[in-house]
């Protein structure tokens, strides 16, 4: 199964997928095997844990190695970008994080090679945007449909990081500096609670 995942993705996206991603393909193949139900509607995970897993896991599955678009950090913070500036950054879907209780996708940064969990992304399960689309081209005609049908957003909760910033691997030097300044400012205004041994009056 992992070999099929790797060959399919490399055939669809020759410039994005290579054999170095083999361990991630094996890991995702194991995830698929453990969560797909048999003819009786029972998955290996169900047999192991003695519970019925949520069907949402099946809805959250995507094509391994497909291109994903991570929302620009400025937009993630509720701000706006200039009209013609790209709103997202391209990455590769390589599975789900094992450090989170919900299905948080792991995305490979094409520029840095860093893999990190991301929360505001759009999947291109059919590899439509990598055949002819480059950063300097206009978006394809089906872009709006892709966004509506393949968006994946996970609300930040107790099992997710407390900050709303992208990892430094996804940021430009100017954005890293802006992130650092904001974190310093938040640390200053964040209330600090201390425990006092002085008995109440």
Backbone bond lengths (Angstrom), bond angles and torsions (degrees), N, CA, C in turn:
res aa  C-N    CA-C-N  psi(-1)  N-CA   C-N-CA  omega(-1)  CA-C   N-CA-C  phi
1 X - - - 1.464 - - 1.525 110.53 -
2 X 1.323 117.54 -43.24 1.467 120.19 -179.10 1.533 110.65 -65.19
3 X 1.339 116.83 -36.49 1.459 119.82 177.23 1.524 110.79 -64.02
4 X 1.338 116.33 -40.01 1.459 120.26 178.22 1.531 111.09 -65.10
5 X 1.338 117.14 -40.04 1.460 120.77 178.06 1.530 110.89 -61.10
6 X 1.325 115.40 -45.18 1.462 120.51 -177.30 1.525 111.30 -67.58
7 X 1.327 117.28 -43.95 1.465 120.87 -179.27 1.525 111.45 -66.69
8 X 1.328 116.53 -41.15 1.462 119.86 179.89 1.525 111.10 -62.68
9 X 1.335 117.00 -46.32 1.457 120.72 -178.05 1.530 111.82 -67.85
10 X 1.329 116.66 -39.89 1.464 119.44 -179.90 1.524 110.95 -69.06
11 X 1.332 117.37 -30.56 1.467 120.79 176.38 1.522 110.62 -69.28
12 X 1.335 116.42 -39.71 1.462 120.93 -179.22 1.531 112.38 -76.68
13 X 1.339 116.61 -31.11 1.471 120.62 -173.47 1.521 108.39 -138.62
14 X 1.320 116.60 82.21 1.465 121.73 -173.70 1.522 112.54 -64.99
15 X 1.344 117.07 -33.65 1.458 119.57 -176.82 1.524 113.28 -84.15
16 X 1.345 117.49 -11.09 1.456 119.21 -174.66 1.514 114.99 -104.91
17 X 1.329 117.22 -30.60 1.461 121.28 -172.41 1.516 110.37 -110.10
18 X 1.327 117.15 135.55 1.460 120.97 172.88 1.526 109.02 -142.68
19 X 1.325 116.27 176.96 1.464 121.70 -172.75 1.523 113.33 -67.71
20 X 1.330 118.53 -14.70 1.462 119.84 179.86 1.534 111.93 -67.27
21 X 1.329 117.24 -15.53 1.463 121.28 179.40 1.528 112.48 -89.37
22 X 1.316 117.34 9.08 1.462 122.04 -178.82 1.536 113.24 -53.18
23 X 1.340 120.63 -46.65 1.478 118.98 -179.58 1.519 113.33 -59.84
24 X 1.340 117.91 -35.87 1.455 121.06 178.81 1.524 111.07 -69.01
25 X 1.340 116.57 -35.42 1.463 120.24 177.43 1.524 110.39 -66.16
26 X 1.329 117.70 -40.15 1.465 121.34 177.90 1.532 110.29 -63.40
27 X 1.316 116.42 -43.51 1.461 121.17 -179.83 1.527 111.53 -61.91
28 X 1.328 116.64 -41.48 1.472 119.51 -179.73 1.523 110.75 -71.93
29 X 1.336 117.46 -33.94 1.469 120.18 176.49 1.529 110.27 -62.48
30 X 1.339 116.74 -39.69 1.465 120.81 176.49 1.525 110.44 -63.79
31 X 1.327 116.35 -41.27 1.474 120.67 178.67 1.527 110.84 -61.17
32 X 1.337 116.42 -45.10 1.470 120.37 179.22 1.525 110.16 -61.98
33 X 1.333 116.68 -47.80 1.467 120.57 -177.95 1.529 111.15 -59.45
34 X 1.319 116.94 -42.34 1.468 120.59 -176.19 1.520 113.48 -72.54
35 X 1.330 117.83 -20.01 1.464 120.08 -174.68 1.523 114.48 -111.36
36 X 1.323 118.24 -8.78 1.460 119.68 177.68 1.527 110.24 -81.46
37 X 1.338 117.64 128.36 1.464 119.89 -179.56 1.525 111.86 -76.55
38 X 1.334 115.75 154.83 1.459 121.06 175.14 1.519 109.73 -86.11
39 X 1.329 117.57 -167.10 1.463 121.07 -178.03 1.526 112.50 -63.99
40 X 1.322 117.08 -20.91 1.465 120.91 177.70 1.524 112.56 -91.33
41 X 1.330 116.17 2.71 1.461 119.76 179.47 1.514 114.22 79.66
42 X 1.345 117.01 19.53 1.465 121.11 -178.30 1.523 108.60 -116.50
43 X 1.310 116.31 130.13 1.464 121.59 179.12 1.533 109.53 -96.22
44 X 1.343 117.82 161.57 1.470 119.88 175.39 1.523 112.88 -55.91
45 X 1.328 117.79 -35.74 1.467 119.93 177.00 1.524 111.38 -63.98
46 X 1.327 116.67 -37.00 1.466 120.52 177.84 1.523 110.66 -63.80
47 X 1.333 115.63 -43.00 1.467 119.66 179.57 1.525 111.58 -64.66
48 X 1.314 115.78 -38.24 1.463 120.03 -177.14 1.529 111.81 -71.75
49 X 1.341 116.83 -42.52 1.461 120.37 -175.42 1.522 113.44 -92.42
50 X 1.342 117.30 -15.60 1.454 120.26 -178.12 1.513 113.46 73.83
51 X 1.330 117.07 21.25 1.468 121.65 178.83 1.519 109.67 -128.84
52 X 1.320 116.15 168.25 1.458 121.52 176.08 1.524 108.78 -99.49
53 X 1.326 116.65 118.21 1.463 120.35 -179.00 1.522 110.53 -74.69
54 X 1.315 115.31 156.49 1.459 121.25 -178.42 1.529 110.88 -71.14
55 X 1.327 117.52 137.35 1.475 119.62 176.38 1.521 112.80 -65.75
56 X 1.328 117.11 -11.39 1.463 120.43 178.52 1.523 111.33 -61.20
57 X 1.337 117.19 -28.70 1.465 120.21 178.36 1.524 110.90 -59.12
58 X 1.334 116.66 -38.85 1.462 120.07 -179.95 1.518 110.61 -69.47
59 X 1.345 117.23 -36.34 1.458 120.36 179.51 1.524 111.91 -69.11
60 X 1.332 116.47 -27.73 1.456 120.47 -177.58 1.522 113.30 -84.96
61 X 1.331 118.14 -7.21 1.458 120.17 179.92 1.531 110.68 -70.51
62 X 1.321 115.51 142.63 1.461 121.20 178.40 1.516 109.20 -134.90
63 X 1.327 115.34 169.45 1.458 120.75 -178.68 1.523 109.18 -70.86
64 X 1.319 115.89 123.03 1.464 119.53 -178.87 1.530 110.19 -63.14
65 X 1.336 116.51 138.18 1.456 121.44 177.65 1.513 114.70 82.89
66 X 1.336 117.17 1.68 1.462 118.93 -178.09 1.527 110.33 -74.38
67 X 1.337 117.61 155.18 1.464 119.06 176.46 1.517 111.40 -69.95
68 X 1.314 115.81 141.57 1.460 121.67 174.46 1.522 107.63 -129.27
69 X 1.320 115.08 155.64 1.462 120.63 -178.03 1.519 108.71 -121.73
70 X 1.330 115.18 115.15 1.461 122.32 -177.24 1.523 108.64 -87.56
71 X 1.327 116.05 127.56 1.461 121.12 -178.68 1.524 110.53 -59.25
72 X 1.329 116.00 135.80 1.463 121.77 179.46 1.527 110.10 -55.99
73 X 1.347 117.74 138.55 1.473 120.03 -176.85 1.518 113.69 -58.87
74 X 1.321 117.57 -29.84 1.467 119.90 178.19 1.515 110.73 -63.97
75 X 1.330 117.26 -41.92 1.460 120.99 178.42 1.521 111.03 -70.79
76 X 1.331 117.55 -33.11 1.456 120.32 177.92 1.525 111.81 -62.82
77 X 1.328 116.04 -26.36 1.457 120.70 179.18 1.525 112.23 -90.90
78 X 1.346 117.31 7.92 1.458 121.34 176.43 1.512 114.67 84.86
79 X 1.329 118.16 10.63 1.464 120.98 179.42 1.528 109.98 -97.37
80 X 1.331 116.04 177.20 1.451 121.28 -178.20 1.523 110.32 -113.36
81 X 1.350 114.07 157.33 1.458 121.46 177.06 1.521 109.14 -116.27
82 X 1.334 118.20 159.04 1.463 120.11 173.24 1.529 111.18 -55.76
83 X 1.323 115.96 151.81 1.461 121.36 -171.34 1.529 113.54 -53.78
84 X 1.322 117.94 -43.78 1.461 120.29 -172.53 1.529 112.96 -97.83
85 X 1.292 117.94 5.60 1.468 119.95 177.84 1.525 109.73 -81.44
86 X 1.349 118.51 137.39 1.469 120.47 -179.70 1.521 111.43 -56.71
87 X 1.329 115.76 138.77 1.465 121.18 -177.19 1.529 112.84 -94.14
88 X 1.317 116.61 -4.24 1.465 119.15 -176.27 1.522 109.96 -149.24
89 X 1.345 114.71 171.14 1.461 121.91 178.76 1.519 108.95 -129.41
90 X 1.318 115.45 134.27 1.463 120.89 -172.95 1.522 111.86 -77.06
91 X 1.335 115.67 139.76 1.456 122.34 175.38 1.519 109.98 -144.28
92 X 1.328 116.52 -173.13 1.468 122.34 -179.18 1.525 109.02 -124.22
93 X 1.326 116.71 128.50 1.456 121.02 177.02 1.526 109.47 -76.58
94 X 1.352 116.71 122.59 1.465 120.49 -176.32 1.529 112.56 -124.89
95 X 1.328 118.09 14.99 1.462 119.49 177.03 1.510 112.03 132.39
96 X 1.336 115.01 -163.10 1.460 121.31 -178.80 1.525 109.90 -119.14
97 X 1.322 114.80 148.33 1.457 120.76 -179.85 1.526 110.89 -70.52
98 X 1.312 116.82 136.86 1.461 121.99 176.50 1.526 111.63 -91.96
99 X 1.334 116.66 0.96 1.462 121.14 -178.67 1.519 112.79 -99.11
100 X 1.334 117.42 4.03 1.455 121.61 -178.61 1.522 109.36 -127.84
101 X 1.336 115.98 148.16 1.454 119.92 -178.16 1.524 111.94 -74.55
102 X 1.337 117.70 -29.48 1.456 121.24 178.07 1.524 109.85 -95.43
103 X 1.339 115.83 172.22 1.459 119.80 -176.91 1.527 110.38 -80.88
104 X 1.321 115.98 83.67 1.461 121.51 179.08 1.529 108.31 -91.90
105 X 1.336 118.36 119.94 1.467 120.38 -176.64 1.524 112.09 -69.50
106 X 1.319 114.99 145.85 1.461 122.16 171.52 1.522 107.83 -98.36
107 X 1.329 116.48 130.66 1.459 121.45 -175.67 1.528 109.46 -123.71
108 X 1.321 115.33 131.78 1.466 122.10 177.00 1.524 108.90 -89.22
109 X 1.320 116.38 121.44 1.458 121.60 175.40 1.522 108.52 -74.76
110 X 1.328 117.22 118.97 1.459 121.39 -175.76 1.523 111.30 -65.28
111 X 1.320 117.14 -32.76 1.461 121.10 -176.15 1.522 112.33 -76.16
112 X 1.335 116.70 -46.65 1.471 120.56 -174.24 1.519 113.82 -99.42
113 X 1.345 117.95 -17.98 1.459 120.62 -176.18 1.514 113.39 78.00
114 X 1.325 117.37 9.19 1.469 121.89 -178.77 1.524 109.90 -87.20
115 X 1.346 116.94 137.36 1.467 122.54 177.91 1.518 108.24 -106.59
116 X 1.335 116.29 127.63 1.461 120.51 -177.86 1.523 109.77 -148.11
117 X 1.344 117.45 154.99 1.473 120.53 175.55 1.515 110.39 -72.11
118 X 1.337 116.71 140.80 1.455 121.94 179.44 1.522 109.26 -131.11
119 X 1.343 116.67 152.16 1.456 121.38 -169.61 1.523 114.51 -119.01
120 X 1.334 118.42 -17.38 1.459 121.31 -179.09 1.529 107.72 -128.75
121 X 1.319 116.81 88.91 1.457 120.42 -174.36 1.519 110.57 -138.19
122 X 1.341 115.08 160.96 1.464 123.02 174.73 1.520 107.54 -121.77
123 X 1.331 116.30 131.89 1.458 122.00 -179.12 1.530 110.31 -94.67
124 X 1.307 116.17 140.05 1.470 122.24 169.54 1.524 107.28 -111.87
125 X 1.331 115.88 79.40 1.469 120.96 -174.53 1.524 113.22 -64.29
126 X 1.321 117.70 -22.25 1.467 120.53 -177.98 1.529 112.75 -99.52
127 X 1.331 117.73 6.33 1.462 122.90 177.24 1.536 111.87 58.95
128 X 1.319 117.05 33.07 1.455 120.25 -177.28 1.518 113.38 -72.27
129 X 1.328 117.52 -26.45 1.464 119.81 -171.93 1.517 114.34 -94.01
130 X 1.319 119.15 -2.73 1.459 119.80 -176.39 1.522 113.51 -104.05
131 X 1.316 118.06 -10.32 1.461 119.75 -177.71 1.530 111.36 -73.80
132 X 1.342 117.30 -42.57 1.464 119.09 -175.15 1.516 113.16 -133.37
133 X 1.316 117.95 -7.07 1.461 120.10 -175.05 1.522 111.29 -90.20
134 X 1.333 116.27 130.07 1.452 121.79 173.84 1.525 108.04 -123.04
135 X 1.324 116.28 174.77 1.462 120.36 -177.05 1.523 112.33 -63.28
136 X 1.338 117.65 -25.59 1.460 120.99 -177.15 1.524 113.01 -93.46
137 X 1.332 117.85 -5.73 1.463 121.51 179.94 1.516 111.04 -87.44
138 X 1.320 115.48 160.45 1.458 120.20 173.38 1.524 109.25 -71.27
139 X 1.341 118.06 150.63 1.463 120.60 177.72 1.524 110.76 -59.45
140 X 1.340 118.23 148.37 1.458 120.31 178.21 1.523 111.33 -65.75
141 X 1.331 115.98 161.76 1.469 120.72 -175.55 1.523 112.46 -65.64
142 X 1.333 118.22 -23.67 1.465 121.33 -177.24 1.526 111.90 -93.49
143 X 1.345 117.79 13.22 1.460 120.90 -175.36 1.523 111.95 -59.16
144 X 1.336 117.95 -44.51 1.457 120.71 -178.46 1.528 110.92 -63.23
145 X 1.316 116.90 -40.32 1.466 120.31 178.82 1.518 110.93 -65.77
146 X 1.333 116.59 -39.84 1.467 121.26 177.54 1.511 110.62 -60.86
147 X 1.329 116.53 -41.92 1.460 120.48 -178.28 1.524 111.03 -65.97
148 X 1.327 117.40 -41.80 1.460 120.64 -176.41 1.520 112.14 -69.99
149 X 1.325 117.57 -36.07 1.453 120.44 -172.32 1.524 113.61 -93.98
150 X 1.323 118.43 -20.86 1.463 119.79 -170.78 1.511 113.88 -122.89
151 X 1.329 117.82 14.62 1.458 119.07 -179.63 1.520 110.27 -75.13
152 X 1.314 115.57 149.42 1.460 121.50 -177.44 1.515 107.44 -141.15
153 X 1.331 116.64 112.02 1.455 120.96 -178.32 1.508 108.84 -129.38
154 X 1.313 115.96 129.30 1.457 121.50 179.92 1.520 107.83 -113.98
155 X 1.325 115.27 122.74 1.455 119.34 179.17 1.526 109.57 -67.93
156 X 1.310 116.27 136.60 1.454 121.09 179.74 1.518 109.42 -72.34
157 X 1.334 115.96 120.78 1.450 120.79 -178.12 1.508 110.94 -131.86
158 X 1.313 115.39 -153.74 1.463 120.15 -176.00 1.513 112.10 -66.57
159 X 1.362 116.59 -28.56 1.459 118.53 -176.68 1.517 112.27 -92.91
160 X 1.331 117.63 7.20 1.447 121.41 -178.31 1.522 110.16 -117.66
161 X 1.339 117.36 164.81 1.463 119.81 -179.27 1.514 111.80 -58.45
162 X 1.332 116.11 150.37 1.448 121.04 -175.51 1.519 112.11 -78.32
163 X 1.332 117.67 -19.29 1.461 118.23 -179.71 1.518 109.95 -98.69
164 X 1.340 115.62 165.30 1.447 122.34 -177.60 1.522 111.79 -109.65
165 X 1.319 117.27 21.77 1.446 121.11 -176.84 1.526 110.47 -98.86
166 X 1.326 115.37 148.00 1.451 120.17 172.68 1.521 109.71 -71.17
167 X 1.324 115.62 157.65 1.456 120.22 174.80 1.528 110.05 -62.67
168 X 1.330 116.57 151.35 1.466 121.07 -178.18 1.524 112.21 -58.23
169 X 1.321 117.44 -25.63 1.462 120.32 -178.45 1.527 112.19 -66.88
170 X 1.340 116.87 -18.95 1.462 121.06 -179.55 1.524 111.79 -99.49
171 X 1.310 118.37 0.23 1.460 121.61 -173.58 1.519 111.95 -109.23
172 X 1.324 114.89 150.39 1.459 120.77 172.64 1.529 108.47 -78.58
173 X 1.338 118.69 165.86 1.477 119.75 178.74 1.532 112.86 -55.43
174 X 1.338 117.70 -41.28 1.465 119.80 178.88 1.515 111.35 -64.52
175 X 1.341 116.86 -38.79 1.462 120.30 179.77 1.522 111.35 -70.12
176 X 1.334 117.37 -33.36 1.463 120.18 176.48 1.530 110.37 -64.06
177 X 1.342 116.03 -41.92 1.458 120.05 179.32 1.527 110.77 -66.00
178 X 1.329 116.70 -40.52 1.458 120.40 177.51 1.525 110.99 -64.14
179 X 1.339 116.58 -39.65 1.462 120.72 177.12 1.526 110.67 -63.16
180 X 1.346 116.25 -42.58 1.465 119.75 179.91 1.525 110.99 -61.85
181 X 1.347 116.91 -43.74 1.462 120.49 179.89 1.526 111.69 -63.17
182 X 1.324 116.68 -39.90 1.464 119.82 -179.58 1.522 111.59 -68.16
183 X 1.345 116.00 -38.01 1.456 118.90 178.95 1.524 111.16 -66.89
184 X 1.339 116.84 -37.78 1.465 120.21 176.45 1.514 110.29 -63.71
185 X 1.342 116.44 -42.71 1.460 120.06 179.27 1.523 111.73 -64.79
186 X 1.346 117.18 -40.89 1.466 120.57 178.09 1.522 111.56 -64.33
187 X 1.323 116.58 -38.72 1.465 119.97 179.30 1.528 111.43 -64.07
188 X 1.338 116.82 -31.40 1.460 120.20 -179.36 1.521 112.28 -74.17
189 X 1.349 116.31 -36.72 1.469 118.87 -176.09 1.519 112.55 -92.64
190 X 1.342 117.37 -11.17 1.462 120.51 -179.95 1.527 108.96 -70.98
191 X 1.334 118.16 126.59 1.469 119.56 -178.13 1.527 111.42 -64.95
192 X 1.317 115.40 143.56 1.461 122.15 178.13 1.523 109.07 -112.42
193 X 1.306 115.54 123.70 1.450 120.38 -178.56 1.532 109.03 -102.95
194 X 1.298 115.47 127.16 1.462 120.14 179.00 1.514 108.74 -120.79
195 X 1.293 115.19 148.26 1.468 120.69 178.47 1.513 109.49 -94.72
196 X 1.302 116.34 127.88 1.466 121.28 -179.42 1.511 109.93 -108.83
197 X 1.323 114.78 140.70 1.462 119.65 178.35 1.532 112.55 -86.75
198 X 1.346 116.54 -0.68 1.451 120.18 -179.63 1.533 110.64 -71.93
199 X 1.322 118.75 123.38 1.462 119.78 -178.30 1.519 111.10 -67.20
200 X 1.341 118.31 147.26 1.468 121.27 -179.83 1.517 109.77 -68.57
201 X 1.341 115.48 151.53 1.462 121.69 178.59 1.513 109.96 -86.46
